[in-house]
Amino acid sequence: MCHGRTINNDTFNERLRKYCNDAGVPYKSSHKLRFTVASTLKAAGVETAYLQKTLGHSNRAMTEHYINETAEEPKNIEDQLMNALSIC
């Protein structure tokens, strides 16, 4: 909120970019931050229903999209094969 009014996403991200630059930390858009929050909380064991409520999603599918998009993928075909075969 700015002066009691909601700010739009572009304005929020412009300000976030400035604050990140001022602090010397890498900028990540608000959209990327939502993915980070969702995946971090899910990895910590938070239930999907609670994430859905926290993120303000109207349906579970959207929340699962945020969680699934951030799942770490194997770096190469050997890792994929080992994962598929459940081998260390």
C-alpha positions in Angstrom: 0.0 0.0 0.0 1.1 3.5 -0.8 -0.6 6.4 1.0 -3.4 4.0 1.8 -3.8 2.7 -1.7 -2.8 -0.6 -3.3 0.1 -0.3 -5.7 0.1 -2.3 -9.0 2.6 -5.1 -9.7 4.8 -3.1 -12.0 5.2 -0.3 -9.4 5.9 -2.9 -6.6 8.6 -4.6 -8.8 10.2 -1.2 -9.7 10.5 -0.4 -6.0 11.7 -3.9 -5.1 14.4 -3.6 -7.8 15.6 -0.3 -6.3 15.6 -1.7 -2.8 17.6 -4.8 -3.9 20.1 -2.6 -5.8 20.4 -0.3 -2.7 21.0 -3.3 -0.5 23.4 -5.0 -2.9 21.4 -8.1 -3.3 20.2 -9.8 -6.5 16.8 -8.7 -7.7 14.0 -11.2 -8.0 10.5 -10.3 -9.2 7.6 -10.6 -6.9 6.4 -13.5 -9.1 9.7 -15.4 -8.5 9.5 -14.6 -4.8 6.1 -16.3 -4.7 7.6 -19.4 -6.2 10.4 -19.3 -3.7 8.0 -18.9 -0.8 5.8 -21.7 -2.0 8.6 -24.2 -2.7 10.5 -23.4 0.5 7.4 -23.8 2.7 6.4 -27.0 0.9 10.0 -28.4 1.4 9.6 -27.5 5.1 6.5 -29.7 5.3 3.8 -27.1 5.1 0.5 -28.6 3.8 -0.6 -27.6 0.3 -4.0 -26.4 1.6 -2.3 -24.0 3.9 0.0 -22.8 1.1 -3.1 -22.2 -1.1 -4.7 -20.1 1.6 -1.5 -18.2 2.4 -0.8 -17.4 -1.3 -4.4 -16.5 -1.9 -5.0 -19.0 -4.6 -8.7 -19.9 -5.4 -7.8 -23.4 -6.4 -5.3 -26.1 -5.4 -4.1 -26.5 -9.0 -2.6 -23.0 -9.0 -0.7 -23.8 -5.8 0.5 -27.1 -7.1 1.8 -25.2 -10.2 3.9 -23.0 -8.0 5.2 -26.0 -6.1 5.9 -28.2 -9.2 7.5 -25.4 -11.2 10.2 -25.0 -8.5 11.0 -28.7 -8.0 14.6 -29.3 -8.5 15.3 -31.2 -11.7 18.2 -33.6 -12.3 21.1 -31.8 -14.1 21.8 -34.5 -16.7 20.5 -37.8 -18.1 22.6 -39.9 -15.7 20.9 -38.2 -12.7 17.5 -38.8 -14.3 18.2 -42.4 -14.9 19.5 -42.9 -11.3 16.4 -41.2 -10.0 14.1 -43.3 -12.1 15.8 -46.5 -10.9 15.9 -45.2 -7.3 19.7 -45.7 -7.2 21.9 -43.4 -5.2 
